[in-house]
Amino acid sequence: MSGLRVIPTWRHGREWLYVCGEDGGTVAWYDREADRVSLLDEARGGDALEALRPFLVGSVAVGPPPVPTPAELAGLALHPDDDLAPNRPGEHLAVALDRDPGPPRRLRADPRRRALAAQQRVGEVLDGLEAAGWRVLHAVPLPGGTYVHHLVIGPGGLYALHTVPARGRRVRVADPFVTIGRAEPQPLLRRARADASRCSYALTAEVHPALVLVTPSSAVPPAPHLFTDTTLPTLARTGGHLKPADVEALHMLARDRGTWTRA
C-alpha cells in the first residue's frame, strides 16, 4: 500500500484532485480541466498515478508543475485538515444533521434544514462569481462556535455574508433588526457587522458585512448591506479595490484555519 489519499478541492471554479501522503504533504495534483497531473515528488509518481487511476479520463499530461505563485506555494504547504477551501456551503449544519438528524416526524420542519438549503442556494450563486475573479470560502469557523456563512474576496473587496432563509415570506428591515414573516425581530444586521469586524481583525483588511435574504416574497430596499439570492450576482460588477494578486493572497490567508483562531 502506498499510503496516499486523494482529496478533491475546488480552485478558481475548477475541481483539482490532490494526492497527499500520510504526513499530509502534497505529492501530486490532477487538474481535470487541463488534463494534467503535476508531480511534486517524481520518485512517487507511479504511486500517485495509481491513486488517481479511478479519476483519470482519457490521456493526461504528466510532469513537474508550472512555476507557482507565492500564494500557490503557501497553499501547497497547508495541511489538508487546516484548509477551509473544500468546505461546502453550510458545512457545519450538514455535519450537525448527520450526527443528530432529529426525530423522523415533527410538526414543523427542522430549522437547520431550512438554513442549510438557504446556504446551499447562496453557495450556488457565489460559484458564478469565480469567473469574474472572486474567491469564496464557506462555513468559516470563528472562536466560540459561530460561523461566517460565506466569505467572498474579489476585485470589489471582502464581504462576510450572513444568509437568512425567507422562503416566500415578507421581510421588514429596521436597522439593526430584521423581521421575517410573523417571527420576532432579530438583530441580524448587528450580527453581520460583528462577524465582519472579527474577520477584519483576523485578516487585517476591511471586510464588509452583508445579509443575503433567500427567496423573500417582497422586494428588498436597495442597500449596500442587503442582498437577495437573485441580486447577489451584482457583486461581480464591483471592482477597483483589490488587484488579482491581492485577492489570491487574502484568499490564501483566509483558507488557513489557523488564521481564525485570533478572530
C-alpha positions as a Markdown table, in Angstrom:
| # | Residue | x | y | z |
|---|---|---|---|---|
| 1 | Met | 0.0 | 0.0 | 0.0 |
| 2 | Ser | 1.3 | 3.4 | -0.9 |
| 3 | Gly | -0.5 | 5.2 | 1.9 |
| 4 | Leu | -1.6 | 8.0 | -0.5 |
| 5 | Arg | -5.0 | 9.6 | -0.4 |
| 6 | Val | -6.9 | 11.6 | -2.9 |
| 7 | Ile | -8.6 | 14.8 | -1.7 |
| 8 | Pro | -10.9 | 16.8 | -4.1 |
| 9 | Thr | -10.6 | 20.6 | -3.9 |
| 10 | Trp | -12.2 | 23.5 | -5.9 |
| 11 | Arg | -9.8 | 26.2 | -7.1 |
| 12 | His | -10.9 | 29.1 | -9.3 |
| 13 | Gly | -14.2 | 27.3 | -10.1 |
| 14 | Arg | -12.3 | 24.1 | -11.2 |
| 15 | Glu | -12.0 | 20.8 | -9.5 |
| 16 | Trp | -8.5 | 19.7 | -8.6 |
| 17 | Leu | -7.6 | 16.3 | -7.0 |
| 18 | Tyr | -4.7 | 16.4 | -4.6 |
| 19 | Val | -2.7 | 13.3 | -3.8 |
| 20 | Cys | -1.4 | 13.6 | -0.2 |
| 21 | Gly | 0.9 | 11.4 | 1.8 |
| 22 | Glu | 0.4 | 10.1 | 5.3 |
| 23 | Asp | 2.0 | 13.3 | 6.7 |
| 24 | Gly | -0.5 | 15.5 | 4.8 |
| 25 | Gly | 2.1 | 16.7 | 2.4 |
| 26 | Thr | 1.1 | 17.1 | -1.3 |
| 27 | Val | 2.7 | 14.5 | -3.7 |
| 28 | Ala | 0.8 | 15.5 | -6.9 |
| 29 | Trp | -2.4 | 17.0 | -8.1 |
| 30 | Tyr | -4.7 | 16.4 | -11.1 |
| 31 | Asp | -6.3 | 19.4 | -12.9 |
| 32 | Arg | -9.3 | 17.8 | -14.7 |
| 33 | Glu | -9.9 | 20.7 | -17.0 |
| 34 | Ala | -6.2 | 21.0 | -18.1 |
| 35 | Asp | -5.9 | 17.2 | -18.3 |
| 36 | Arg | -2.6 | 17.4 | -16.4 |
| 37 | Val | -1.1 | 15.6 | -13.4 |
| 38 | Ser | 1.6 | 17.7 | -11.8 |
| 39 | Leu | 4.1 | 15.8 | -9.7 |
| 40 | Leu | 5.9 | 17.3 | -6.8 |
| 41 | Asp | 7.7 | 14.1 | -5.9 |
| 42 | Glu | 8.7 | 12.3 | -9.1 |
| 43 | Ala | 10.0 | 9.4 | -7.1 |
| 44 | Arg | 6.4 | 8.6 | -6.0 |
| 45 | Gly | 5.0 | 9.4 | -9.4 |
| 46 | Gly | 3.9 | 5.8 | -10.1 |
| 47 | Asp | 2.1 | 5.6 | -6.7 |
| 48 | Ala | 0.4 | 9.0 | -7.4 |
| 49 | Leu | -0.8 | 7.9 | -10.8 |
| 50 | Glu | -2.1 | 4.6 | -9.3 |
| 51 | Ala | -4.0 | 6.5 | -6.6 |
| 52 | Leu | -5.5 | 8.8 | -9.3 |
| 53 | Arg | -6.3 | 6.0 | -11.8 |
| 54 | Pro | -10.0 | 5.8 | -10.9 |
| 55 | Phe | -10.4 | 9.5 | -11.6 |
| 56 | Leu | -8.3 | 9.9 | -14.8 |
| 57 | Val | -10.2 | 10.4 | -18.0 |
| 58 | Gly | -8.5 | 9.8 | -21.4 |
| 59 | Ser | -4.9 | 10.7 | -21.9 |
| 60 | Val | -3.3 | 13.2 | -19.5 |
| 61 | Ala | 0.0 | 15.1 | -19.4 |
| 62 | Val | 2.3 | 14.2 | -16.6 |
| 63 | Gly | 5.2 | 16.2 | -15.4 |
| 64 | Pro | 6.5 | 18.8 | -12.9 |
| 65 | Pro | 4.2 | 21.6 | -12.0 |
| 66 | Pro | 4.4 | 25.0 | -13.6 |
| 67 | Val | 6.2 | 27.7 | -11.6 |
| 68 | Pro | 3.7 | 28.5 | -8.8 |
| 69 | Thr | 2.8 | 31.9 | -7.5 |
| 70 | Pro | 3.7 | 32.8 | -3.8 |
| 71 | Ala | 0.0 | 32.2 | -2.9 |
| 72 | Glu | 0.1 | 28.8 | -4.6 |
| 73 | Leu | 3.3 | 27.9 | -2.7 |
| 74 | Ala | 1.6 | 28.7 | 0.6 |
| 75 | Gly | -1.4 | 26.6 | -0.4 |
| 76 | Leu | 0.8 | 23.6 | -1.1 |
| 77 | Ala | 2.3 | 23.9 | 2.3 |
| 78 | Leu | -1.1 | 24.0 | 4.0 |
| 79 | His | -2.2 | 20.7 | 5.7 |
| 80 | Pro | -5.5 | 19.4 | 4.3 |
| 81 | Asp | -7.1 | 19.4 | 7.7 |
| 82 | Asp | -6.3 | 23.1 | 8.1 |
| 83 | Asp | -7.6 | 24.0 | 4.6 |
| 84 | Leu | -11.1 | 25.6 | 4.6 |
| 85 | Ala | -11.3 | 25.8 | 0.8 |
| 86 | Pro | -13.1 | 22.4 | 0.5 |
| 87 | Asn | -15.8 | 23.4 | 2.9 |
| 88 | Arg | -19.3 | 23.1 | 1.4 |
| 89 | Pro | -21.9 | 25.7 | 1.9 |
| 90 | Gly | -23.5 | 25.0 | 5.3 |
| 91 | Glu | -20.8 | 22.5 | 6.2 |
| 92 | His | -21.3 | 22.9 | 9.9 |
| 93 | Leu | -25.1 | 22.4 | 9.5 |
| 94 | Ala | -24.6 | 19.3 | 7.3 |
| 95 | Val | -22.3 | 17.8 | 9.9 |
| 96 | Ala | -24.7 | 18.6 | 12.7 |
| 97 | Leu | -27.6 | 17.0 | 10.9 |
| 98 | Asp | -25.5 | 13.9 | 10.1 |
| 99 | Arg | -24.7 | 13.5 | 13.8 |
| 100 | Asp | -28.2 | 14.3 | 15.0 |
| 101 | Pro | -30.9 | 14.2 | 12.3 |
| 102 | Gly | -33.7 | 14.7 | 14.8 |
| 103 | Pro | -37.0 | 12.8 | 15.1 |
| 104 | Pro | -38.3 | 11.4 | 11.8 |
| 105 | Arg | -41.6 | 13.2 | 12.2 |
| 106 | Arg | -42.3 | 16.6 | 13.6 |
| 107 | Leu | -45.0 | 19.3 | 13.3 |
| 108 | Arg | -42.5 | 21.8 | 12.0 |
| 109 | Ala | -39.6 | 21.4 | 9.7 |
| 110 | Asp | -36.2 | 21.4 | 11.4 |
| 111 | Pro | -34.9 | 25.0 | 11.1 |
| 112 | Arg | -31.4 | 23.6 | 10.5 |
| 113 | Arg | -32.6 | 22.1 | 7.2 |
| 114 | Arg | -34.1 | 25.4 | 6.1 |
| 115 | Ala | -30.8 | 27.2 | 7.0 |
| 116 | Leu | -28.8 | 24.6 | 5.1 |
| 117 | Ala | -30.9 | 24.8 | 2.0 |
| 118 | Ala | -30.6 | 28.6 | 2.0 |
| 119 | Gln | -26.8 | 28.5 | 2.4 |
| 120 | Gln | -26.5 | 25.9 | -0.4 |
| 121 | Arg | -28.6 | 28.2 | -2.6 |
| 122 | Val | -26.3 | 31.1 | -1.9 |
| 123 | Gly | -23.3 | 28.9 | -2.5 |
| 124 | Glu | -24.6 | 28.1 | -6.0 |
| 125 | Val | -24.9 | 31.8 | -6.8 |
| 126 | Leu | -21.4 | 32.5 | -5.5 |
| 127 | Asp | -19.9 | 29.8 | -7.6 |
| 128 | Gly | -20.8 | 32.0 | -10.6 |
| 129 | Leu | -18.6 | 34.8 | -9.3 |
| 130 | Glu | -15.4 | 32.7 | -9.7 |
| 131 | Ala | -15.2 | 33.5 | -13.4 |
| 132 | Ala | -15.1 | 37.2 | -12.6 |
| 133 | Gly | -12.0 | 36.8 | -10.3 |
| 134 | Trp | -13.8 | 36.3 | -7.0 |
| 135 | Arg | -12.8 | 33.7 | -4.4 |
| 136 | Val | -15.3 | 32.2 | -2.0 |
| 137 | Leu | -15.0 | 30.3 | 1.3 |
| 138 | His | -17.9 | 28.7 | 3.1 |
| 139 | Ala | -18.6 | 27.9 | 6.8 |
| 140 | Val | -15.6 | 29.8 | 8.1 |
| 141 | Pro | -15.3 | 28.9 | 11.8 |
| 142 | Leu | -14.8 | 31.6 | 14.4 |
| 143 | Pro | -13.8 | 31.0 | 18.1 |
| 144 | Gly | -16.9 | 30.5 | 20.3 |
| 145 | Gly | -18.6 | 28.0 | 17.9 |
| 146 | Thr | -20.0 | 30.6 | 15.4 |
| 147 | Tyr | -19.5 | 30.6 | 11.6 |
| 148 | Val | -19.3 | 33.1 | 8.9 |
| 149 | His | -21.6 | 31.6 | 6.3 |
| 150 | His | -19.7 | 32.8 | 3.3 |
| 151 | Leu | -16.6 | 34.9 | 2.9 |
| 152 | Val | -16.2 | 36.5 | -0.5 |
| 153 | Ile | -12.9 | 38.0 | -1.7 |
| 154 | Gly | -12.6 | 39.8 | -5.1 |
| 155 | Pro | -11.9 | 42.9 | -7.1 |
| 156 | Gly | -14.7 | 44.7 | -5.2 |
| 157 | Gly | -13.2 | 43.9 | -1.7 |
| 158 | Leu | -14.1 | 41.5 | 1.0 |
| 159 | Tyr | -17.6 | 40.6 | 2.2 |
| 160 | Ala | -18.8 | 38.5 | 5.1 |
| 161 | Leu | -22.2 | 37.2 | 4.1 |
| 162 | His | -24.8 | 36.1 | 6.6 |
| 163 | Thr | -27.6 | 34.0 | 4.9 |
| 164 | Val | -31.2 | 34.4 | 6.1 |
| 165 | Pro | -33.9 | 31.9 | 4.8 |
| 166 | Ala | -37.0 | 33.9 | 3.9 |
| 167 | Arg | -38.9 | 31.3 | 1.8 |
| 168 | Gly | -41.7 | 33.3 | 0.4 |
| 169 | Arg | -42.2 | 35.5 | 3.5 |
| 170 | Arg | -42.3 | 39.2 | 3.8 |
| 171 | Val | -39.1 | 40.8 | 5.1 |
| 172 | Arg | -39.0 | 44.1 | 7.0 |
| 173 | Val | -35.8 | 45.9 | 7.9 |
| 174 | Ala | -35.4 | 48.4 | 10.7 |
| 175 | Asp | -31.7 | 48.5 | 11.3 |
| 176 | Pro | -30.3 | 46.6 | 13.1 |
| 177 | Phe | -33.5 | 44.4 | 13.3 |
| 178 | Val | -34.8 | 42.2 | 10.5 |
| 179 | Thr | -38.3 | 40.6 | 10.7 |
| 180 | Ile | -39.1 | 37.5 | 8.6 |
| 181 | Gly | -42.8 | 37.0 | 8.2 |
| 182 | Arg | -44.5 | 36.8 | 11.6 |
| 183 | Ala | -41.4 | 35.9 | 13.6 |
| 184 | Glu | -39.9 | 38.1 | 16.2 |
| 185 | Pro | -37.5 | 40.8 | 15.0 |
| 186 | Gln | -33.9 | 39.7 | 15.2 |
| 187 | Pro | -30.8 | 41.9 | 15.3 |
| 188 | Leu | -29.3 | 40.2 | 12.2 |
| 189 | Leu | -27.5 | 43.3 | 10.9 |
| 190 | Arg | -25.7 | 43.7 | 14.3 |
| 191 | Arg | -24.7 | 40.0 | 14.0 |
| 192 | Ala | -23.4 | 40.5 | 10.4 |
| 193 | Arg | -21.4 | 43.6 | 11.5 |
| 194 | Ala | -19.9 | 41.7 | 14.4 |
| 195 | Asp | -18.8 | 38.8 | 12.2 |
| 196 | Ala | -17.3 | 41.2 | 9.6 |
| 197 | Ser | -15.4 | 43.0 | 12.4 |
| 198 | Arg | -13.9 | 39.8 | 13.6 |
| 199 | Cys | -12.9 | 38.9 | 10.0 |
| 200 | Ser | -11.3 | 42.3 | 9.6 |
| 201 | Tyr | -9.2 | 41.7 | 12.7 |
| 202 | Ala | -8.1 | 38.3 | 11.6 |
| 203 | Leu | -7.3 | 39.3 | 8.0 |
| 204 | Thr | -6.0 | 42.8 | 8.8 |
| 205 | Ala | -8.2 | 44.1 | 6.0 |
| 206 | Glu | -11.6 | 45.8 | 5.7 |
| 207 | Val | -14.4 | 43.3 | 5.5 |
| 208 | His | -17.9 | 44.5 | 4.6 |
| 209 | Pro | -20.9 | 43.0 | 6.4 |
| 210 | Ala | -23.9 | 41.9 | 4.3 |
| 211 | Leu | -27.1 | 39.9 | 4.7 |
| 212 | Val | -28.4 | 37.7 | 1.9 |
| 213 | Leu | -32.1 | 37.1 | 2.1 |
| 214 | Val | -33.1 | 33.9 | 0.2 |
| 215 | Thr | -36.4 | 33.8 | -1.7 |
| 216 | Pro | -38.3 | 36.6 | 0.1 |
| 217 | Ser | -41.8 | 37.3 | -1.1 |
| 218 | Ser | -41.3 | 41.1 | -1.4 |
| 219 | Ala | -38.7 | 43.3 | -2.9 |
| 220 | Val | -35.9 | 44.3 | -0.5 |
| 221 | Pro | -34.9 | 48.0 | -0.3 |
| 222 | Pro | -31.6 | 48.6 | -2.1 |
| 223 | Ala | -28.8 | 49.0 | 0.5 |
| 224 | Pro | -25.1 | 48.2 | 0.5 |
| 225 | His | -25.6 | 45.7 | 3.3 |
| 226 | Leu | -28.6 | 43.8 | 1.9 |
| 227 | Phe | -28.8 | 41.3 | -1.0 |
| 228 | Thr | -31.2 | 38.6 | -2.1 |
| 229 | Asp | -30.1 | 35.4 | -3.8 |
| 230 | Thr | -31.2 | 37.0 | -7.1 |
| 231 | Thr | -29.4 | 40.3 | -6.6 |
| 232 | Leu | -26.2 | 38.8 | -5.2 |
| 233 | Pro | -24.6 | 38.4 | -8.7 |
| 234 | Thr | -24.3 | 42.2 | -8.9 |
| 235 | Leu | -21.2 | 41.9 | -6.7 |
| 236 | Ala | -19.4 | 40.7 | -9.8 |
| 237 | Arg | -19.8 | 44.2 | -11.3 |
| 238 | Thr | -17.9 | 45.9 | -8.5 |
| 239 | Gly | -14.2 | 46.4 | -8.7 |
| 240 | Gly | -11.3 | 48.8 | -8.3 |
| 241 | His | -10.4 | 47.8 | -4.7 |
| 242 | Leu | -8.1 | 44.7 | -5.0 |
| 243 | Lys | -5.7 | 43.5 | -7.6 |
| 244 | Pro | -5.7 | 39.9 | -8.6 |
| 245 | Ala | -2.5 | 39.2 | -6.6 |
| 246 | Asp | -4.1 | 40.7 | -3.5 |
| 247 | Val | -7.2 | 38.6 | -4.0 |
| 248 | Glu | -5.2 | 35.4 | -4.1 |
| 249 | Ala | -3.0 | 36.4 | -1.1 |
| 250 | Leu | -6.0 | 37.2 | 1.0 |
| 251 | His | -7.8 | 34.0 | -0.1 |
| 252 | Met | -4.8 | 32.0 | 0.9 |
| 253 | Leu | -4.6 | 33.6 | 4.3 |
| 254 | Ala | -8.4 | 33.1 | 4.8 |
| 255 | Arg | -8.4 | 29.5 | 3.9 |
| 256 | Asp | -5.9 | 28.6 | 6.7 |
| 257 | Arg | -7.9 | 27.5 | 9.7 |
| 258 | Gly | -5.2 | 28.9 | 12.0 |
| 259 | Thr | -5.9 | 32.4 | 10.8 |
| 260 | Trp | -9.3 | 32.4 | 12.5 |
| 261 | Thr | -8.0 | 31.4 | 16.0 |
| 262 | Arg | -7.2 | 35.1 | 16.6 |
| 263 | Ala | -10.6 | 36.4 | 15.4 |
